[in-house]
């Protein structure tokens, strides 16, 4: 999924407000993804974060190490 342990840790911290299944959906950058879940489960949040993630970082291997601005 990730090219380096540092990038994995960065993205886990960056998306720590999402649960594990939501993070998995956001991090999947290869091919289409079908998200099936009940009402109020965060589908729209996942889609917004996925689009944002792809726009900001592209695929994790293709971009330099991002920085957290705390």
Phi, psi and omega in degrees: 000312181244156180277330182219158178298323180296317179294321178299315180296319178301309183293325176297318179291316182299324182248029183295341179284349176266149177283176186301317180291323177294317178299317180302318179293320180293319185284341180287110184249356181260118174073183181287160180220131177256123179250115179240121180200164181284176180297137176075015184268354177102023180298314180296319177300316179298313182296318179296315180293324179295314178297314178300315180300314180293323179290320182283316191243347185060223174269139188306328182283337187271352185242154175293166181299119177288163180242139174277133175254092182277000000 
